[in-house]
Amino acid sequence: MTEKSWQLAQALSHMDQCNRDLRSVMQRFEKTTTRLARRVDGGALVVEAVRDVTGSIRLQELSEAEKAFEVARHRARVAIFALAIEQGTN
C-alpha cells in the first residue's frame, strides 16, 4: 500500500466516524424538535417549551458535528485526488 493509499484509507475511516457522530447528533436533534413541536402544539409558550427540551441537544454541538464532517469530507476528497494523480489519472 502506498502512502497516498494509506492516507486515503485513513481519511475515509475518519470521515465515516464523523458521519456516525453527525448522524447521532442529528437523531437527537430530530427528537428534540419533535418534542418542541408537540409542546407548542399543546399550547405551551415557546420560551417555556424551548427551555424544557433543549437539554438534550445544544445547537453548538450540532454545528460542531457538521463542521467536523465537512472537514473530514474535504480531506477525503483531497486524498482521493492525490491518489488518482499518483496512479496517473489525468
N, C-alpha and C positions, 0 to 999 in steps of 0.2 A: 504494500500500500504506500503510495507516495504521500508526501507531506500535505499536498493540496487535497488529496482524497481523505486523509485523516482529518484535516481542518473542516472539510465539508461534513463528514460524519459527525464531528463534534458540534458543528453549528446546527445541523438538523436535529440532533438529540436535544440540544439546548432549546431550540425553537419548540419542539414537542413538549418539553417541560413547561415552558412559558404558556403554551396553548392550554395545557391542562390547568395551570394556575388561573389563567384568564377565564376559562370555562367555569371553574369553581366559583370565582367571584361573580361572574355573570348569573349563575344559577341562584346565588344568594340575593343578588340584586333583583332578579325577577320575582323571587318570593317576597322580598321587601316591598317592591312596587305593587304587587298584587294585594298585599295586606294593607298598604296605604290606600289603594283604590277602594277596597272594601270598607275601610273605616270612614272615608269621606262619603261614599255612597250611603253609609249607615247614618249619616248626619253629623259626624264629628267635625269639629273645626279643624281646618287643615293644619294649623300650627300644632294643635294637640296630637293629631294623627301622625304628623312627621316626627314629633318628639317620641311618640310611642313606638314607632317602627324603625327608627334609624339606628338603633343599637346594633343591629345585625350586619350592617354594612356602612362603610364610610365612602363617600364619593371620591375621596383622595385615594383610597385603596383601589377603586375601580380604575381611576386614571393611571395609577402606577402600574397596574397589571396590563392595561392596554399599551402603555409606553414600553414596558419590558418586552411584550410580544412583538411590537413593531421593530424594536431594536434587534431582537433575535431574528426576525424575518428578514430584515435588511442584511444582517451578517450572513445568513444562509444564502441569500441571493448573490451577494458578493462572492462567497465561496464557490457557488455553482459556476459563476462566470470565470473565476480564476482557474478552476479545474478544467472547464471547457477550453480555455485558452491553452493551458498546459497540454491538453490532449490534441491540440491542433485545430480546433474548431475556429472557423472564420467568423 
